[in-house]
């Protein structure tokens, strides 16, 4: 009774406080104490998050709960401060971080790390809705969302469709658009002998649990040192990347990962155990067991037969961005060199070529488009931070770490679909040659969806041919890309930004609202 009375001071059923809550939200107004001239408004975002975490821990410790943060500017006071109040002091940039010239960053990250630990300990999560034209400090507070699996949305303003639609989808529990949010999850990995768990990259927090002696690799990738992780919040699209290490069992000259001849015909097993509580209070346990057969490392054909190039590209992207986040010297050029070296090693081992004859080189079919994925990855916003703020880079990487293989590939290599009178929609190359006057293109870059009209299509649309009965086919052609774009927006979180009805200007400049990357610059 005492505990219930303690909780009732802060928490009551919605049916008992709906009127008061609606009145509070309707009466919200701007701060009556405006900021001084040439100064930022006073914000103590980090302190507010700490208070929310403490309130939840004292009221519903160990029970599923979420804290929602709506932030429209950078923290300028209290714990978690990321910038001074004087407008002459600019927000930190990637160059400032590289030169260790961001005076507030280390202290702020330490603050949010402590808050994230408190949230994880009590199985609570933090959702962040950052809506501002300037940075808000998402790069510092990202650990709170990463470790707790909270939702993150970055938009230009709270009036933006991206925020409004994404926020509404969080509370959708039925239908195809429901996120399927669960809580209180635990993810465990059980391996056979000679296979060690190196770590996990995704929206999770490591648990101090080792099921079997020697099951943990010495070198960690991501959240390592354990075989179990806590998932304070997860949804239908939550995806974790687990990395393994093959134990050296005494191959030739002590080579790492060598397999003795007596073991080559044996199988090894991997088991993934996931337990979580659904929104209706039901607890689900899912156990997935898979098996593979040991083979000699020199047996290239057998290794290639089991290679999934889409999953491989996604794993490389997560490992690369994790290294960029955690290693100070691992910047953009270093990441590009690391990618190039990994691709060169793969081509040396699985490629077929004649020495000193570049035209003779070819890869096995299982690796045919893998170099293309890495080429687009090295040019993506996950590796190249130019023209992106630290907040934007942190946001892109957080979304990459939690999405499935298909969505991750769309982020790495956008898809381009062409619509015309010549047939059904078809994928085309991400190249200028795909533009045609009588063609509609739909570019899906995950964070944005662009509908592009060729100049002839734009002229016909401007002349309202689609409204004339004799041009019903043209009306259907215009409607098809819009319907497909709406379908993409309906099943994705965060909701992408839709840029519609773009066309070629008379001088031939392409206006599609998507960053243009060029080769050979510099």
C-alpha positions in Angstrom: 0.0 0.0 0.0 2.9 2.3 0.8 4.5 1.6 -2.6 1.2 2.2 -4.4 0.7 5.5 -2.6 4.2 6.5 -3.5 3.6 5.8 -7.2 0.2 7.6 -7.2 1.9 10.9 -6.5 3.3 10.8 -10.0 1.3 8.1 -12.0 -2.4 7.6 -12.4 -4.5 5.8 -15.1 -5.2 7.8 -18.2 -8.9 7.7 -17.5 -8.3 9.6 -14.3 -6.1 12.3 -15.7 -7.0 12.7 -19.4 -8.8 16.0 -18.8 -5.9 17.5 -16.7 -3.3 16.3 -19.2 -5.2 17.8 -22.2 -5.5 21.1 -20.3 -1.8 21.2 -19.5 -0.9 20.5 -23.2 -3.4 23.1 -24.4 -2.1 25.8 -22.0 1.6 25.3 -22.9 3.1 28.6 -23.9 6.5 30.0 -24.8 8.9 30.8 -22.0 7.8 34.0 -20.4 11.5 34.9 -19.8 12.9 35.4 -23.3 16.6 34.9 -24.1 18.9 37.9 -23.8 20.0 39.5 -27.1 22.7 37.5 -28.9 22.1 34.6 -26.5 20.5 31.2 -26.8 17.5 30.3 -24.7 18.3 28.6 -21.4 17.8 24.9 -21.7 18.7 22.1 -19.2 17.8 19.1 -21.4 20.3 16.8 -19.7 19.0 17.6 -16.3 15.4 17.0 -17.4 16.3 13.6 -18.8 18.0 12.7 -15.6 14.9 13.8 -13.6 12.6 11.7 -15.8 14.9 8.6 -15.4 14.9 9.0 -11.7 11.2 9.5 -11.5 10.6 6.3 -13.5 13.1 4.4 -11.4 11.5 5.4 -8.2 8.0 4.7 -9.4 8.1 1.7 -11.8 11.5 0.2 -11.3 11.9 -3.0 -13.3 8.6 -2.5 -15.2 8.4 -1.4 -18.9 8.2 2.4 -19.2 9.2 5.1 -21.8 10.3 8.6 -21.4 9.6 10.9 -24.4 11.9 13.8 -25.1 10.8 16.7 -27.3 13.7 19.0 -27.9 13.9 22.0 -30.1 17.3 23.4 -29.3 20.7 22.7 -27.7 21.2 22.3 -23.9 22.9 25.4 -22.6 22.8 24.8 -18.9 23.0 22.0 -16.3 24.2 18.5 -16.9 24.5 17.5 -20.5 25.3 21.0 -21.7 26.6 21.0 -25.2 27.1 24.7 -26.0 27.4 28.0 -24.3 24.6 30.6 -24.2 26.5 33.1 -26.3 25.5 32.9 -29.9 29.0 33.8 -30.9 30.0 30.3 -29.8 29.0 28.0 -32.6 27.9 24.4 -32.1 30.7 21.8 -32.4 31.4 20.5 -35.9 33.1 17.3 -37.1 36.4 19.3 -37.4 36.0 20.6 -33.8 35.6 17.0 -32.6 38.6 15.7 -34.5 40.7 18.5 -33.1 39.4 18.0 -29.6 38.0 21.5 -29.7 34.5 20.7 -28.4 34.8 21.8 -24.8 31.4 20.4 -23.6 31.3 17.1 -25.5 33.2 14.7 -23.3 31.5 15.9 -20.1 28.1 15.8 -21.7 28.7 12.2 -23.1 29.7 11.1 -19.6 26.5 12.6 -18.2 24.3 10.8 -20.7 26.2 7.6 -20.3 25.3 7.6 -16.6 21.6 8.3 -17.4 21.6 5.5 -20.0 22.9 3.1 -17.4 20.2 4.1 -15.0 17.5 3.6 -17.7 18.8 0.2 -18.7 19.1 -1.0 -15.1 15.4 -0.4 -14.7 14.3 -1.7 -18.1 13.2 1.8 -19.2 13.8 3.5 -22.6 14.1 7.0 -23.9 12.5 8.2 -27.2 14.0 11.4 -28.7 12.2 13.7 -31.0 14.7 16.4 -32.1 13.0 19.1 -34.2 15.2 22.1 -35.0 17.0 23.7 -37.9 20.2 23.8 -35.7 21.8 21.0 -33.8 20.3 19.9 -30.4 23.1 17.7 -29.0 21.9 14.4 -30.4 25.4 13.2 -30.9 26.0 13.4 -27.1 22.6 12.0 -26.0 22.4 9.2 -28.6 23.7 6.7 -26.0 20.5 6.9 -24.1 18.5 5.8 -27.2 21.1 3.3 -28.4 21.3 1.3 -25.2 17.6 1.4 -24.4 16.3 0.9 -27.9 14.3 4.1 -27.9 12.8 5.7 -31.1 14.7 8.6 -32.6 13.2 11.1 -35.1 15.2 14.1 -36.5 13.2 16.8 -38.3 13.3 20.5 -39.1 10.4 21.5 -36.9 7.5 20.0 -34.9 5.2 21.1 -37.7 7.0 18.9 -40.2 5.2 15.9 -41.6 8.1 13.6 -40.7 7.6 14.3 -37.0 3.8 14.3 -37.0 3.4 11.0 -38.8 6.3 9.2 -37.0 5.0 10.3 -33.6 1.5 9.1 -34.4 2.8 5.7 -35.5 4.3 5.0 -32.1 0.8 4.8 -30.7 -0.5 2.6 -33.5 -0.9 -1.0 -32.1 -3.1 -2.5 -34.8 -3.0 -2.9 -38.5 -0.1 -3.2 -41.0 1.4 0.1 -40.0 1.8 -0.9 -36.3 5.4 -1.0 -35.1 4.8 -4.0 -32.8 6.6 -2.4 -29.9 7.7 -4.8 -27.2 9.7 -4.3 -24.0 11.8 -6.0 -21.3 13.6 -8.1 -23.9 16.7 -10.3 -23.4 18.7 -11.6 -26.3 21.1 -14.6 -25.7 23.5 -16.4 -28.0 24.6 -19.9 -27.4 27.5 -21.4 -29.6 29.2 -24.7 -30.1 32.7 -25.3 -29.0 35.4 -23.4 -31.1 33.1 -20.5 -31.8 33.3 -17.4 -29.6 30.9 -14.4 -29.5 32.8 -11.2 -30.3 29.9 -8.8 -29.7 26.7 -7.3 -30.9 26.0 -4.0 -32.8 22.5 -2.7 -32.4 20.0 -1.1 -30.0 21.0 -3.1 -26.9 23.0 -3.1 -23.7 25.4 -5.8 -22.6 24.5 -8.0 -19.7 27.1 -9.5 -17.4 26.3 -13.0 -18.4 28.5 -15.7 -19.9 26.7 -19.0 -20.4 29.7 -21.2 -21.2 33.4 -20.8 -20.2 35.4 -19.6 -23.1 32.4 -18.5 -25.2 33.4 -14.8 -25.3 36.1 -13.6 -27.7 39.1 -11.6 -26.5 38.6 -8.9 -29.1 35.2 -7.2 -28.8 33.2 -5.8 -31.8 30.3 -3.6 -30.6 28.9 -4.4 -27.3 31.1 -7.3 -26.3 32.3 -9.2 -23.3 29.1 -11.2 -22.9 26.7 -13.6 -24.6 23.5 -11.9 -23.5 22.1 -8.4 -24.1 19.1 -6.4 -22.7 16.6 -5.0 -25.1 14.6 -2.4 -23.1 12.5 -1.7 -26.2 12.2 -3.4 -29.6 9.8 -3.5 -32.5 9.1 -5.7 -35.6 12.0 -4.1 -37.5 14.6 -4.3 -34.8 17.7 -6.1 -36.1 20.9 -7.0 -34.2 24.3 -7.8 -35.8 26.2 -10.5 -33.9 29.9 -11.1 -34.7 31.7 -14.3 -34.0 35.3 -15.5 -33.8 36.5 -18.9 -34.8 38.9 -20.3 -32.3 42.3 -21.4 -33.5 42.3 -25.2 -33.0 45.8 -25.9 -34.2 45.8 -25.5 -37.9 48.9 -25.2 -40.1 51.6 -23.1 -38.5 49.0 -22.0 -35.9 46.9 -20.0 -38.4 43.9 -18.4 -36.9 40.6 -20.2 -37.6 42.2 -23.3 -39.2 40.1 -26.4 -38.9 41.7 -29.9 -38.3 41.0 -32.5 -40.9 39.1 -34.7 -38.4 36.7 -31.8 -37.7 36.0 -30.7 -41.3 32.9 -33.0 -41.7 31.5 -32.0 -38.3 28.8 -29.4 -37.8 28.6 -26.5 -35.4 25.5 -24.9 -34.0 24.4 -21.3 -33.2 21.3 -20.7 -31.1 19.6 -17.3 -30.6 17.2 -17.0 -27.7 14.9 -13.9 -27.6 12.4 -13.2 -24.9 10.2 -10.0 -24.7 6.9 -8.7 -23.4 4.3 -7.6 -25.8 2.1 -4.5 -25.4 -0.8 -6.6 -24.2 1.4 -8.0 -21.3 2.0 -11.4 -23.0 5.6 -12.7 -22.7 7.0 -14.5 -25.8 10.1 -16.7 -26.1 11.6 -17.3 -29.5 14.5 -19.8 -30.0 16.2 -19.9 -33.4 18.8 -22.7 -34.0 21.0 -22.9 -37.1 23.8 -25.2 -38.1 26.8 -25.0 -40.4 29.5 -27.5 -41.4 33.1 -26.9 -40.8 35.3 -26.7 -44.0 38.9 -26.1 -44.8 39.7 -22.4 -45.4 41.3 -23.3 -48.7 38.0 -24.7 -50.0 36.9 -21.5 -51.7 33.9 -22.9 -53.5 32.2 -24.2 -50.3 32.8 -21.0 -48.5 31.4 -19.0 -51.4 28.3 -21.1 -51.6 27.3 -20.0 -48.1 28.0 -16.3 -48.6 25.1 -13.8 -48.4 26.4 -10.6 -50.0 23.5 -8.4 -48.8 23.9 -9.5 -45.2 27.7 -9.2 -45.6 27.5 -5.6 -46.7 25.2 -4.8 -43.8 27.6 -6.4 -41.3 30.5 -4.5 -42.8 28.6 -1.2 -42.6 27.8 -1.8 -38.9 31.3 -2.8 -38.0 32.7 0.2 -39.9 30.5 2.8 -38.3 31.1 1.3 -34.9 34.8 1.7 -35.4 34.3 5.3 -36.5 32.2 6.0 -33.4 34.6 4.4 -30.9 38.1 4.9 -32.3 39.5 8.4 -32.3 41.9 7.9 -35.2 39.4 6.0 -37.4 38.1 9.0 -39.4 36.7 9.2 -42.9 40.0 8.6 -44.9 41.0 5.7 -42.5 37.5 4.2 -42.8 37.8 4.3 -46.6 41.2 2.7 -46.6 39.8 -0.1 -44.2 37.0 -0.7 -46.6 39.3 -0.8 -49.6 41.7 -3.3 -47.9 38.8 -5.6 -46.9 37.5 -5.6 -50.5 41.0 -6.3 -51.9 41.5 -9.2 -49.6 38.1 -10.7 -50.6 38.9 -10.2 -54.3 42.3 -11.9 -53.9 40.7 -14.9 -52.3 37.5 -15.3 -54.3 38.4 -13.6 -57.6 39.6 -15.3 -60.8 42.2 -13.5 -62.7 45.4 -13.7 -64.7 48.4 -11.8 -63.4 49.0 -8.4 -65.0 45.8 -8.7 -67.0 43.1 -6.4 -65.3 40.5 -7.3 -68.0 40.6 -11.0 -66.9 39.3 -10.4 -63.4 35.9 -11.7 -62.4 34.2 -12.6 -59.2 32.1 -15.6 -58.3 28.3 -15.0 -58.7 27.9 -15.0 -54.9 30.1 -11.9 -54.8 29.0 -10.2 -58.0 27.3 -7.1 -56.4 29.2 -7.0 -53.1 31.9 -4.5 -54.5 29.0 -2.3 -55.6 27.6 -2.2 -52.1 31.0 -1.2 -50.6 31.5 1.4 -53.3 28.3 3.1 -52.4 29.0 2.6 -48.6 32.3 4.5 -48.8 30.5 7.4 -50.5 27.5 7.4 -48.1 26.6 9.7 -45.2 27.7 6.9 -42.8 31.3 7.3 -43.8 31.6 10.7 -45.4 30.7 13.4 -42.9 31.2 16.3 -45.2 28.1 18.5 -45.4 26.6 16.7 -42.4 26.5 17.9 -38.8 27.5 15.6 -35.9 23.8 15.3 -35.0 22.9 14.2 -38.5 25.7 11.7 -38.6 24.8 10.2 -35.3 21.1 10.0 -36.4 21.9 8.2 -39.6 24.1 5.6 -37.9 21.6 5.0 -35.1 19.0 4.1 -37.7 21.4 1.9 -39.6 22.2 0.0 -36.4 18.6 -1.1 -35.9 17.1 -1.8 -39.3 17.0 -5.1 -41.2 19.1 -6.0 -44.1 16.7 -4.8 -46.8 16.3 -1.3 -45.2 20.0 -1.1 -44.5 20.8 -1.8 -48.2 18.4 1.0 -49.3 20.3 3.4 -47.0 23.7 2.3 -48.4 22.6 2.1 -52.1 19.3 3.9 -52.9 16.9 2.2 -55.3 15.7 3.9 -58.5 12.5 2.7 -60.2 11.3 3.9 -63.6 7.7 4.2 -64.7 6.7 4.6 -68.4 4.2 3.6 -71.0 6.5 0.8 -72.2 5.7 -1.6 -69.4 5.5 -2.2 -65.7 7.9 -0.4 -63.3 11.5 -1.5 -63.5 14.7 -0.8 -61.5 17.2 1.3 -63.4 20.8 2.4 -62.7 21.6 5.2 -60.3 22.9 7.3 -63.1 22.1 10.3 -65.3 21.5 8.0 -68.2 18.3 6.8 -66.5 16.6 10.2 -66.9 14.3 10.4 -69.9 11.7 13.0 -71.0 8.8 10.5 -71.0 9.7 8.7 -67.8 8.9 9.0 -64.1 11.5 8.0 -61.6 11.1 7.2 -57.9 14.2 7.4 -55.9 14.1 5.7 -52.5 17.0 6.8 -50.3 15.3 5.5 -47.1 15.4 8.9 -45.3 13.8 10.6 -48.4 11.6 9.5 -51.3 11.8 11.6 -54.5 9.3 11.5 -57.4 10.9 12.8 -60.5 9.1 13.8 -63.7 10.8 14.0 -67.1 10.3 17.2 -69.0 7.6 15.8 -71.3 5.7 14.2 -68.4 5.9 17.6 -66.5 4.5 19.5 -69.6 1.6 17.0 -70.0 0.8 17.2 -66.3 0.9 21.0 -66.4 -1.5 20.9 -69.3 -3.8 18.7 -67.2 -3.9 15.9 -69.7 -4.5 13.5 -66.7 -8.0 15.1 -66.2 -9.1 14.3 -69.7 -11.0 10.9 -70.3 -9.0 10.1 -73.5 -5.8 10.2 -71.5 -6.7 7.8 -68.7 -3.5 5.9 -69.3 -1.5 9.0 -68.4 -3.5 9.5 -65.3 -2.7 5.9 -64.2 1.0 6.5 -65.0 1.0 9.6 -62.7 -0.9 7.8 -59.9 1.3 4.6 -59.8 4.5 6.3 -58.4 2.5 8.2 -55.8 0.8 5.0 -54.7 4.1 3.2 -54.4 5.7 6.2 -52.5 2.7 6.2 -50.0 3.2 2.5 -49.5 6.9 3.1 -48.6 6.0 5.9 -46.2 3.3 3.8 -44.6 5.6 0.9 -43.6 8.8 2.8 -42.6 9.9 4.4 -39.3 11.0 7.1 -39.1 8.7 8.2 -41.9 10.8 9.4 -44.9 10.6 12.9 -46.3 8.6 12.9 -49.6 9.8 15.2 -52.4 7.2 15.0 -55.2 6.7 16.2 -58.8 10.3 17.3 -59.6 11.4 17.8 -63.1 14.3 18.9 -65.3 14.7 22.7 -65.7 15.2 24.0 -69.2 19.0 24.4 -68.8 19.2 20.7 -67.9 19.8 21.0 -64.2 18.4 18.1 -62.1 16.2 19.3 -59.2 15.5 16.2 -57.1 16.3 17.3 -53.6 19.0 14.6 -53.1 22.7 15.1 -52.6 24.7 14.6 -55.7 28.0 12.8 -55.3 30.7 13.0 -57.9 33.8 11.0 -58.5 37.3 12.3 -58.9 36.8 15.6 -57.1 40.1 16.7 -55.5 
